[in-house]
Amino acid sequence: MKAMQVNNADQGQRLMPVERSKPVAGTGEILIRVHAAGVTPPELHWYPTIYTKSGAARTGAVPGHEFSGVIAAVGKDVEDFEVGDEVYGMNDWFADGATAEFCITLPQNIARKPATLSHEAAASVPISALTAWQGLIDRARLKPGEHVLVHGGAGAVGLYAVQIAHNRGAKVVASVSPRDIDFVKRLGADEAIDYKTSRFDKEVRDVDVVFDSVGGETLERSWAVLKPGGRMITVASSSADATDQRVKDAFFIVEPNQKQLAEIASQLDAGHLRAFVKGTVALSEASAAYSGAVTDKGGNGKVVVAVAT
């Protein structure tokens, strides 16, 4: 099969095309014929891309840990899924990803693809939507009527945080760039703050939940806007190595969850959630997508690699 893998060269990590043997589904595993894979650019530099779970050096990793495709084979003891099912989901970060014609996954990592979405649109959903869901619902336990501040409200994760918070009956304020003010209001934000001209900590007070996807100074200034007992959630990569215990407690990394993927798919099909694709590139262009060279495509959401056409 064709795949794009990380070239661990001294001149910097990039993706290179390779031919690999098509993987075989083992006991409890599922083989996916990948139609599309979502792009998370920082992934090339994350620990699981460079190291194994044991801490040994890892080379030749295949990135792209969210995908949409068709089940090509099922291993022994797999239930609830059959060859030919259209599914979407995300893989463990230490597993090889979906920037390839086939990938191996586990049943608990996938759900039926949203029927109303193309494979390209579906591949943009799992990591971002699950991150917002797990941050707001599982960790913050957001309740109707609460006040939520979403930093990076028009970003790949933030746009789902705005929608999910709105759907839960929260009052939503989003900090965004000027061009995205109308966009987040259409998603359900009650108020949008232009972070380039206004200081959110001067305009917002007594927030129940801050959902942060920016980190750095933005995160530091956010503590002051929380009401007593308020909850901070951050998914910013800069928070991963924080020494501040408050930041450590607020930071989390998304995990695959079949039940949540199924619920998200249901909400997408019902029109309660909307998916956005910034642009689509061919498998051979995946390296440019990870380097940020296709940002001129504009729009919101993620860049997606179209594998099968």
N, C-alpha and C positions, 0 to 999 in steps of 0.2 A: 504494500500500500504506500501511497504518498503521504508524507508528513513533514511538518516544519518543527525542527528541534533547536534548542538553545545551543549556540556555538560558544563554548566557554573559553574564548580566546583572550589574549592579553589586550587586544585593541578594544575590548568592550563587548558585552553580550549583545548578540543579535540572533535572528533566526536564520537557519539555513535549510534548504530543501534536502530531504533524504528519502531513500526507499527503505522501508522496513517490512518485516514479515507481518502479515495480518495477525493480530492477537487472537487467541482462542479462549472462549469463555470456559472457565473452570467451574467447579462446584459452587453454586450460589452466586455466580456471576452472569452478567448480560453483556453481549457484544452489540454495540451500537454502530449502525451505518450513519456516520455524521453528515448532516445536511448543512449545519451552520454552527459556529462557535463564537461566543462573546469574547471581546478583547478587554483585558484589564492590564493596561500598560505597566504598572509598577511590578507586576507579577514576576517579571524576568529577574528582579533583584531580591525577591523575597527568599527567606530561609529555605522553604521546601523545594524551591527551584534549584538551589545550590547544594543542599545537603539532604541526606536521607534522614529518616526518623531516628536512626541510631547515631547521627552526627557525622557520619562519613561523608566525604565529598561526593557530590552527585554531578554527573555530566550527561549531556544529551537529553535533558528533560523536554518533554512536549508540553507547551503551555495551553491555556484555553480551558478553564475548568467549569465552564457552563456551556451547554450545548442543546441542540434540538436535532432529532433524527428518528430513524426507524430501527426497531430491534431486528438484528440480523441473525442472532442465535441466542439461545438460553442454555445455561449450564444445568447440571443436575441439581435438583431440589429448589429450583426457582418456581415460585407460584405467583399467580395474579398477572403475569405478563406473558405474552406470546410473540412469536416471530411475526413481524408485520405491524406491530403496534407502533403508533407515532407517540414519542415521548420527549420530555425535556427534563433537564435537571442539572446537577453539579456534582463534580467528583471531589474526593479528598485531595487536598493540596499536594500531598506527597505522591499521588498517583499520576501517571501520564495523562495529559489532558486531551482535548478534542480538536486541536489544530492538526487534524489528520483525517484520513478517510474512514477510519474506524477507531473506536476506543472501547475499553472495558469499563463497566460500571457495576454498581450493586443495586438491587431492587429498592432499598431504602433511600437511595439518592435520586430517584426519578419519580415522575408521575406522568399521566397522560398529557400530551401537549394541548394547550388551549386550542379548541377547534376553530376559533375565529382568527387565529394568528398564523401567519406564514412561519416557516421554520426560522427564517432570519429574525423576525420579530420575537419569536419565542426564545431564541438563543440569547437575546439581550436581557431576559427577565430574571433568571434564577438567583444569581448572586446579589444583584441590587435589591430585588423585591424581598428576598429572604432576609437580607441585612436589615432593611427597614422594619420588616415584620418582627424579627427577633429582638431588635432594639426597642421598639415601641411597645409591643404587646407582651413579649416574654419577660424582658428585663425591666422596663419602666412600668409595666402593667397600667398602661394609659387608660383613663376612664373618661366617659362622656362628660363634656363641660370643662375639662381641664385645659390649661393654657400651655401650648407647645411652641417652642422656638426651634426652627430647623435651619441650621447653617449649611449653605450650599444647597439651597432648596431646588435649584434647577439642574443639579448634577445627576449623574447616573443613579446614585442611591437616594439623594435628596428628593428627587421628583416622586419616588414611591413613598418616602416618609411623609411628604405633604399630603398625598392622596390617602394613605392609610390613616393618618391622624384626622383628616377631614371626615373620612368615612366612619371613624369611631366617635364622631360628635365633638371633637375638640376644637377649641379656638386656635387657629394656626397662623403663626407669623413666620415668614421665611426671609432670610437674608440672601440677597442675590445681586448680580450685576444689573445695571440699568436695563439692558436689552431683555432681561428675563422677568421683569416685573409683571407684565401682562400674562406671560406664560404660567407662572406659579399661581396667579389669581384664577386662571382658568382651571387649574388642577384642584383648586379648593382652598388656597390660602386666603385668610381673611384680611391679611395685611402683608405687604412686601416692603422690605427695607433695602434701599440701595447702599450696599456696604462701602461703595467708593465715596459717597458724599455724606453719609450719616453714620454715627456710632450707635450701634444697636443698644449698648448698655446705657445710653442716655434716653432711649425711647421706650425700652421695655423693662417692666418690673414684675415681680411676683409670678415668675414662670414656674409651672409645675414640672415640666420636662424640657430639657435642652437636648436636641438630637444634633450632634456635631459631626460633620464629615470634612471639616477644614483643618482643625487642630491649631497648634502654635498659639499665637497671641489671641486669636479668636476664642479658642478654648479657655485660655487664662482669664479673659474678660467676662466669660460666661458665668463663672461661679457667682458673680455679684448680682446677677439677675434672677437667680433661683430663690424661691420662697423657702422658708424653713421646711425641711422635709422634702424639698424638690429633688428630682432625680436627673443626674447627668449621664448621658450616653454618648460615647465617642467611638467612631470607627476610623478616625484619621490615622494613617500609617505612622505619623510622627509620634503618636501616643503609645506605640507598641513598646518602646524602650524607656518609657517615662520612669522617673524615680519618685515622683510625687504619688503617694499612696492613693490620693483621691482620683488621680488620672488612671492609675492601675485598676482601681475598682470600677471605673466607668468604661474602660476599654473592653471590647470583645471582638472576636473573629467569627464570622458567619459559619454555620455548619449546615450540611445537607439535611433536609427534613421532608420526607415524602408527604406527610399529612398537610404540611403548610404549602408545599408546592401544589397539591391538589386544590386547596382552598384558594390559592392565588389564581390558579387557572380558571376556577369557577367564577371568581370576581372579574377576571379579564373578559371571559365570555359573556358575562352579564352586563359589561360596560361600566362596572363600578371602579375598575382600574384601567389605565391606559398604558400601553408600552410604546417606547420611542426608540427609533434606530437613527443614529447620527449619520451613518454611512455604511456601505457594504463593499468589501474588497474580496478579491479572489484569494484562494489559498496561497498562490505564489506571491501575493502582496502582503502577507501577514507580517513580515518583518517591518514594513513601513507603518503598518497599523500600530504595532507595539512601540515603535520609536516616536510616535506622535506626528508622523509626516502627513497624515490624512486629516488633521484637525481643520483644514480649510473647507471640509465638507459642510461645516456649520450645523445648525440644528441642535437638538438635545438628545440625550440618551447615549447609547454606546455604539462604537464601531463594531461591526460583526464580520467575521470571515465566512463567506459562502463557500462551502466545501463541495457539496453535491449540487448540481444544477439540473 
